[in-house]
Amino acid sequence: MATSKKVIIIGGGISGLATAYHLSELVRRRSFPLEVTLLEAKPRLGGVIETRSQEGFLLEGGPDSFISEKPAALELSKRLGITQEVTGTNEKFRRSFIYKNGKLVRVPEGFYLIAPSQIQAFIQTPLLDLATKLRMGCELFIPKRPGGGDESVGSFVRRRFGETTLREVAQPMIGGIYTADPERLSLEATLPQFLEMERHYGSVIRGLFARKKLGKKNASRAASGPRYSLFLSYKEGMETLTRKIVSKLPEVQFKVSSPVTKIRHAVRWEVVTQQGGVLDADVVCVALPAQQAARLLAEPAPSLSRDLAAIPYESVATVNLAYRRQDIPHSLEGFGFVVPAFTRRKIVACSFSSVKFAGRAPEGMVLLRAFVGGALHREVYALEDEAMVRTVTEELRHYLGVEVPPVFTSLNRYPQSMPQYQVGHLSHVASIRSQLAVFPGLYLAGNAYNGIGVPDCIKSAEFAADAIMKYVRPEHAPKSLASFHSRRLGLS
Ligand SMILES: Cc1cc2nc3c(=O)[nH]c(=O)nc-3n(C[C@H](O)[C@H](O)[C@H](O)COP(=O)(O)OP(=O)(O)OC[C@H]3O[C@@H](n4cnc5c(N)ncnc54)[C@H](O)[C@@H]3O)c2cc1C
């Protein structure tokens, strides 16, 4: 019988939990003894995934959905036996709005983040003026950018569709997802599909039409807006996922309220907690946002730590607001709206949560959720709690005409939670990966590397778990050392 190896996972968000779960799957499959301990700083597990019930409402603090286009979350749900809990968005209202000239204007059908894929809807939309539509049409004839390499989303959209499209449509739609400055955001790392369309079809519009023709309707369908047709959640909220993982892992030692302060490396790994405990391990998986990972790795891996610290993060907050339906004059026939940053208003976006998903508010009531902060709205995140809620409430009066105060509000802050994938991000991650190869038994998972969404985090966790298993059972290691190392970050 093989001796039991010790694995310590640091961080109890979805990345750490999914690493623990996949390790347990692998251990079961191969009947190999592994002692897994997960250390979490806070008294609760789940990280930014946070669901709460109040007065018959179901409130999401952090993520409110995941996309099915990236299958990791749905596949994990199947393995956990919770597919019956998965719920889709309300088909009747699969559309969104953009704030323009004091009003919420519907995003035309088939519009995919930066470009149209339905001609008639595009021609008829009041969202864009004639000059902008003509300029967007010219995209069909704009040559590809010579040479390769990364480019900012801002530069790409401006080059292909013009300044107005960037300012009035692309920035708010993309900002609603990445809370980033498009002038710094890496196209290659966040929206590679558009780069691919330019390379392959010579035009994004042509690429979108070709994809439609090929039957790959993911991008457009009959919906409009960011990608609403593909958004899924759980009937009882996103925390269903993290709670279920924990309940399936009786063999894992979960230590909450155990912030890790230091990692040391000699023959084995040593993990020091704030309470002064020192745990030794064969493997350490750091499943934290990069800034926090950087702090812990400063002593054993200073150069790696510097590279991790160079991935910037932004702080965001959400404000859930409960209203009586009769108090909101707007029709609310959509999933929400985004607000262009150039308008200098105070929120990034607002979801009509109880329209988007069933079961979020009692009969006759409405749940809205405003998204605040990010790279272009730091001053709003900096407000005191009361001022932030007041500001959001006033903003909603402006967009939706609601004069009556909400029945209640609930504010959640997520400091330094949103990684900003800057131009050159993928090369930066490759450099992190190559440095990691020097430290046997050290693994990283999380939202800093190859995707910020919940499915991306799960994917990075599962790759990390696969690589850990191969490390502790070398007889199962892949033949090529290069491929072994490339998987250590959980990214390849
Ligand atoms: C407001 C918001 C809305 C979002 N909306 C969506 C969405 O709709 N769809 C989507 O797919 N994605 C969304 N995302 C992104 C996605 O939710 C996150 O990227 C993902 O959940 C991050 O998970 P994680 O486990 O990597 O990190 P986290 O959830 O941040 O977990 C890290 C954990 O590590 C713990 N920790 C930190 N330091 C230490 C330490 N020293 N020792 C021990 N533990 C430590 C923290 O307490 C935390 O629990 C959203 C994110 C936010 C913040």
Ligand as a Chemical Component Dictionary entry (heavy atoms), coordinates in Angstrom:
data_LIG
# 
_chem_comp.id                   LIG 
_chem_comp.type                 NON-POLYMER 
_chem_comp.pdbx_formal_charge   0 
_chem_comp.three_letter_code    LIG 
# 
loop_
_chem_comp_atom.comp_id 
_chem_comp_atom.atom_id 
_chem_comp_atom.alt_atom_id 
_chem_comp_atom.type_symbol 
_chem_comp_atom.charge 
_chem_comp_atom.model_Cartn_x 
_chem_comp_atom.model_Cartn_y 
_chem_comp_atom.model_Cartn_z 
_chem_comp_atom.pdbx_ordinal 
LIG C1  C1  C 0 -19.335 40.630 -7.938  1  
LIG C2  C2  C 0 -18.863 39.552 -8.869  2  
LIG C3  C3  C 0 -19.703 39.091 -9.864  3  
LIG C4  C4  C 0 -19.278 38.081 -10.721 4  
LIG N1  N1  N 0 -20.160 37.605 -11.648 5  
LIG C5  C5  C 0 -19.835 36.502 -12.351 6  
LIG C6  C6  C 0 -20.828 35.828 -13.118 7  
LIG O1  O1  O 0 -21.999 36.230 -13.152 8  
LIG N2  N2  N 0 -20.458 34.708 -13.794 9  
LIG C7  C7  C 0 -19.183 34.197 -13.727 10 
LIG O2  O2  O 0 -18.910 33.153 -14.338 11 
LIG N3  N3  N 0 -18.229 34.807 -12.985 12 
LIG C8  C8  C 0 -18.522 35.925 -12.282 13 
LIG N4  N4  N 0 -17.588 36.511 -11.474 14 
LIG C9  C9  C 0 -16.225 35.967 -11.435 15 
LIG C10 C10 C 0 -16.113 34.692 -10.604 16 
LIG O3  O3  O 0 -17.172 34.638 -9.683  17 
LIG C11 C11 C 0 -14.801 34.635 -9.841  18 
LIG O4  O4  O 0 -13.705 34.843 -10.714 19 
LIG C12 C12 C 0 -14.603 33.303 -9.136  20 
LIG O5  O5  O 0 -15.722 32.958 -8.361  21 
LIG C13 C13 C 0 -13.340 33.366 -8.293  22 
LIG O6  O6  O 0 -13.214 32.183 -7.547  23 
LIG P1  P1  P 0 -11.844 31.851 -6.793  24 
LIG O7  O7  O 0 -12.059 30.646 -5.979  25 
LIG O8  O8  O 0 -10.741 31.813 -7.776  26 
LIG O9  O9  O 0 -11.568 33.122 -5.879  27 
LIG P2  P2  P 0 -12.374 33.637 -4.610  28 
LIG O10 O10 O 0 -13.818 33.393 -4.741  29 
LIG O11 O11 O 0 -11.889 35.028 -4.386  30 
LIG O12 O12 O 0 -11.854 32.697 -3.455  31 
LIG C14 C14 C 0 -10.597 32.847 -2.862  32 
LIG C15 C15 C 0 -10.747 32.424 -1.401  33 
LIG O13 O13 O 0 -9.473  32.469 -0.784  34 
LIG C16 C16 C 0 -9.612  32.991 0.528   35 
LIG N5  N5  N 0 -8.321  33.541 0.933   36 
LIG C17 C17 C 0 -7.749  34.707 0.554   37 
LIG N6  N6  N 0 -6.546  34.846 1.131   38 
LIG C18 C18 C 0 -6.357  33.744 1.887   39 
LIG C19 C19 C 0 -5.309  33.300 2.736   40 
LIG N7  N7  N 0 -4.207  34.031 2.925   41 
LIG N8  N8  N 0 -5.442  32.117 3.378   42 
LIG C20 C20 C 0 -6.545  31.353 3.214   43 
LIG N9  N9  N 0 -7.581  31.731 2.407   44 
LIG C21 C21 C 0 -7.481  32.898 1.761   45 
LIG C22 C22 C 0 -10.694 34.043 0.383   46 
LIG O14 O14 O 0 -11.285 34.329 1.628   47 
LIG C23 C23 C 0 -11.645 33.359 -0.592  48 
LIG O15 O15 O 0 -12.627 32.607 0.064   49 
LIG C24 C24 C 0 -17.966 37.533 -10.596 50 
LIG C25 C25 C 0 -17.116 38.011 -9.604  51 
LIG C26 C26 C 0 -17.547 39.002 -8.737  52 
LIG C27 C27 C 0 -16.626 39.482 -7.645  53 
# 
loop_
_chem_comp_bond.comp_id 
_chem_comp_bond.atom_id_1 
_chem_comp_bond.atom_id_2 
_chem_comp_bond.value_order 
_chem_comp_bond.pdbx_ordinal 
LIG C1  C2  SING 1  
LIG C2  C3  SING 2  
LIG C2  C26 DOUB 3  
LIG C3  C4  DOUB 4  
LIG C4  N1  SING 5  
LIG C4  C24 SING 6  
LIG N1  C5  DOUB 7  
LIG C5  C6  SING 8  
LIG C5  C8  SING 9  
LIG C6  O1  DOUB 10 
LIG C6  N2  SING 11 
LIG N2  C7  SING 12 
LIG C7  O2  DOUB 13 
LIG C7  N3  SING 14 
LIG N3  C8  DOUB 15 
LIG C8  N4  SING 16 
LIG N4  C9  SING 17 
LIG N4  C24 SING 18 
LIG C9  C10 SING 19 
LIG C10 O3  SING 20 
LIG C10 C11 SING 21 
LIG C11 O4  SING 22 
LIG C11 C12 SING 23 
LIG C12 O5  SING 24 
LIG C12 C13 SING 25 
LIG C13 O6  SING 26 
LIG O6  P1  SING 27 
LIG P1  O7  DOUB 28 
LIG P1  O8  SING 29 
LIG P1  O9  SING 30 
LIG O9  P2  SING 31 
LIG P2  O10 DOUB 32 
LIG P2  O11 SING 33 
LIG P2  O12 SING 34 
LIG O12 C14 SING 35 
LIG C14 C15 SING 36 
LIG C15 O13 SING 37 
LIG C15 C23 SING 38 
LIG O13 C16 SING 39 
LIG C16 N5  SING 40 
LIG C16 C22 SING 41 
LIG N5  C17 SING 42 
LIG N5  C21 SING 43 
LIG C17 N6  DOUB 44 
LIG N6  C18 SING 45 
LIG C18 C19 SING 46 
LIG C18 C21 DOUB 47 
LIG C19 N7  SING 48 
LIG C19 N8  DOUB 49 
LIG N8  C20 SING 50 
LIG C20 N9  DOUB 51 
LIG N9  C21 SING 52 
LIG C22 O14 SING 53 
LIG C22 C23 SING 54 
LIG C23 O15 SING 55 
LIG C24 C25 DOUB 56 
LIG C25 C26 SING 57 
LIG C26 C27 SING 58 
# 
